[in-house]
């Protein structure tokens, strides 16, 4: 396994974890699991494969949640942006400034 492959795998895991955290926090555990079941049964996407099939995941979000999908997508995006900024080791005020620009 190359260093690039390892980094890509870690990024996919991080994105999967962020999506899982956001869905569980915003929907609750039961509703998130119900959505994951929908993803698997209707679109053949398992939870660990979401980062590899983001277009289909976004389609499924819109299909399942309608207009509410936009709120979930925005929260996932913001959480991901914040995680990236944390890795960049920026101070809290710098993170807040960058997030306002996003």
N, C-alpha and C positions, 0 to 999 in steps of 0.2 A: 504494500500500500504506500502510495506516495504522500508526501506532506500536503500537497494540494488536495488529494482525496480525503485525507484526515480532516483538514480544515473545512472542506465542503460538508462532510458528514456531521461535524460539530455544529455548523451553521444550520443545517437541516434540523438537527435535534433541538437547537435553541428555538428556532421558529415553531416547531411542533409544540414545545413546552409553553411558549408564549401564547399560541392559539388555544391550547388546552386550558391554561390559567384564565385567559380572558373569557372563554366560553363558560367555564365553571363559575367564575365570579359573577358574570352578568346574567347567566341563565339559571344557575344552580346545577348541582351535580346530576340530578335526574334528567333534567331537560337537555343538558350537554350530552349525556349518554344516549338519549333518545335521538338527538341529531347525529351523533356518530353512527348509530345503527342505521339511520336513513342514508348516510353517506355510503356505508358499506353495502346495504341492500339495494339501493337505487343506482348508485354510481360506481360501485366496486372500488371504493377508496377506503383503505384502512387508515386509522388514526396516524400511524407512523409514516404513511405515504403522502400525507397532505402537502408537505413542503415540496414534493416532487410533482404535484399536480395542482398547483395553485389556481390555475384558470378554472378547472373543473370544480375545485373547492369553492371559489367565489361564485360560480354559477349556482352551485347547490345552496349556498347561503342565501342568495337572492330568491331562489325557487322556494326555499323552506320558510324564510322569515320575511319575504317581501321587502317593504320599505325599511323594516328594522335591521336588515342586513347592513345598511350603510353605517349604522351606529356601531355594530360589531366590527366591521372592516376598519373604521376610523380608530376604534380603541385598540385593535390589534396593531395597526400601523404606528400609532403613538407609542405603544408599549415597546414595539420593536425599535423605534427610533431612540427611545430612552435607553434601552439596553445597549444599543450601539454607542451612544454617548458615554455610558458608564464604562464601557471597555476602553474608550479613548482617554479615560482618566481625566475628564474635565471636571472642574469644580461645579458645585451646585448652581451658582449664579451663571456660569458659562453655559451649562446644560439648559437652564431656563431660557436664556437668550437665544440659543440655537433652536429650541423647540418653538419659540414664538415665530421664528423665521420660516419654519417648515410648513 
